[in-house]
Amino acid sequence: MSDSSEIRTSDSDDEFIMDMLYHLPRPRLFRGRSNPLEEFDEFDFKCRFRLSKESFGVLMHLIVQDVKHETKRNVALSPEVQVLITLRYYATGTFQAVIGDHIRVNKSTVCRTIKRVSTAIARLYPQFINMPRTAHERSIVQTGFYKTRNFPRVIGAIDCTHIRIQSPNSDIGERFRNRKGYFSFNVQVICNSNMEIMNIVSRWPGSVHDSTIFDNSLVRAKFENHEYGNNVFLIGDGGYPCRNYLMTPLLNTSTQAEENYQRAHIATRNVIERVFGVWKRRFPVLAVRILTQLSTSMKTIVATAVLYNMLLQQRDEMPHNEEPIRPEFLHEFNANPIRQTGNLVRHTLLERLAILLA
């Protein structure tokens, strides 16, 4: 009996030990990390990270202090690797586990890194994204638009585009479902004739209309207070009401002057559509879907806009033989059925364009 009892006790102890070992957390595995700066030549590096090695160096100089870890404990990621992880995410929009496998880091590390680096890049907003602040700057922007199709006094083209996101999975989730049925941010952008982004608002859910975003924006308040001057305006599509500082297309044309205005308006405003296409092609995460929390998604949108302008200034173009990425089709809204307070200004422009284009 005693021998049998000892065997049962021994078996019970073995089972207990095995069960305890099974539930212990897995030991941390520190894998050797790749260095894309050394692995890829200039062409492959640009295709994978959407910028040249020279532009990467410029970006690192601007944000290295914001992303640098104060300690090397637990094999902390270097600033260069953190930025490369984030750029790879912008370039693909793929799952974070896949990004981690590429650089050889854990998925949770990728998530924290994207948030950290996106925040650092978004802080560069005042340095790279600005409306024209002086009379001289406004004159340069107006001249650029005028050269497009003789449309005078324009200091910006405005429109909104939907940036796909994953379902917020919360009580406010349906607010982000747009009229096309998917979850998104409705992002307002103002650009100049050189396709530079001068203003961006990225906090509004996809269900909110373009005109509502503009009415609640700081840039509208500045136009109302004449901070950009008295004789300048934005140019927008039919989703906006016509105002003294915002010119929209006519619903119907019946005279040659109206036809001239309509053609000039369409050709001048087209630049904002091209900005959306180039921006989303440069950073496909905007066209595919952003798979992060809402706060990080907003920072990602602003960060890619900052990078877009920075790379324009650096004249860092993408290779021409890339596979084209088809951007979202941008829906044209009909003009709002409300009192159009800018009709008189628009009528004056009709008469001026009739003379210029006669």
Salt bridges, closest charged atoms under 4 A:
ASP19 OD1 - HIS23 ND1 3.51
ASP44 OD1 - ARG48 NH1 3.74
ASP159 OD2 - ARG269 NH1 3.27
GLU174 OE1 - ARG177 NE 2.88
ASP215 OD1 - ARG243 NH2 2.84
GLU224 OE2 - ARG220 NH1 3.31
GLU259 OE1 - ARG263 NH1 3.79
GLU273 OE2 - ARG269 NH2 2.83
ASP316 OD1 - LYS46 NZ 2.78
ASP316 OD1 - ARG282 NH2 3.58
GLU322 OE2 - ARG50 NH1 2.75
GLU328 OE2 - LYS280 NZ 3.71
GLU332 OE2 - ARG269 NH2 2.73
GLU351 OE2 - HIS347 NE2 3.10
